[in-house]
Amino acid sequence: MKDITYILRIKCPDAYGIVAKVSSSLNDMNIFIMDSSFFSDPDTKNYFMRLKIFSSEGEIKSSVFSDAFNNACSDLRMEWTLEKESKSPNTLIFVSKYGHCLQDLLYKNSINSLRMNLCGIVSNHEDMKSIASNYSVPFFFIPNNSQIRKEAEDQIEELIRSKKIDLMILARYMQIFSANFCSKHSGKVINIHHSFLPSFKGAKPYKQAYEKGVKIMGATAHYITEELDAGPIIEQTVERVDHSQHPDELELIGQDIESITLTRAVKKHLEGKVFINGKKTVVFD
């Protein structure tokens, strides 16, 4: 019988002996460490751990583990979670009219490259309805703009409650969420946007980039916060371009980069490799 593997995630104030105490407590429970990652942040004085573990006795009972682990490590003031590695979080993907990121996520999920239980696609347009149908994913059309944002968010919140959503992915969803929504779902909403050097905001960014002769372009995937496009960064990708590439070519390159970057970020989140550390992240390989 194949061992049931778990991911143990730990965040605590930095101190001497953390690894020794955690390892000893797991050993006392006949739990084996298959893989481990650690990081001590000298600025925030926080310590981060991600362990892949299994028990020689089979399934780890959460209540038994919790009591034993908390007793052994009570002085470390840890925040920790333990989940089966095979867990598939309930997920919603949000999209507007551009489907490149959505298509990549749907394909990767269909071949089990991503580990998520896709509960639906939410859009303020109906353009992606046929794509959702092709993958047999429920499609939820929820009109949204600055005038009806409160009503739209109320519908979205009801969907989150009814589907018990763990993760939301903004796959080029061209709407802004309220500060209250961002705060309530902190660390559970991943967004993607282009990252030009220099940065170009507003309409037709690829045309602006072309006119300025940009030589490097890229994309950034991050958790959303009240500050637009400024949340903790999970993943970034860059690629060199040159004077011969016109705006349409730059846009195609940009779409590829956005798709790759968002999928990588989602995969790392699903695997429990991302820890929020103030305004930034700790991301294990």
Secondary structure, DSSP 8 states (H G I E B T S, - for coil): -----EEEEEEEE--TTHHHHHHHHHHHTTEEEEEEEEEEETTTTEEEEEEEEEETTBS--HHHHHHHHHHHTGGG--EEEEEETT---EEEEEE-S--HHHHHHHHHHHTTSS--EEEEEEESSSTTHHHHHHTT--EEE----TTSHHHHHHHHHHHHHHHT--EEEESS------HHHHHHTTTSEEEEEE--SS---SS-HHHHHHHHT--EEEEEEEE--SSTT-S-EEEEEEEE--TT--HHHHHHHHHHHHHHHHHHHHHHHHTT-EEEETTEEEE--
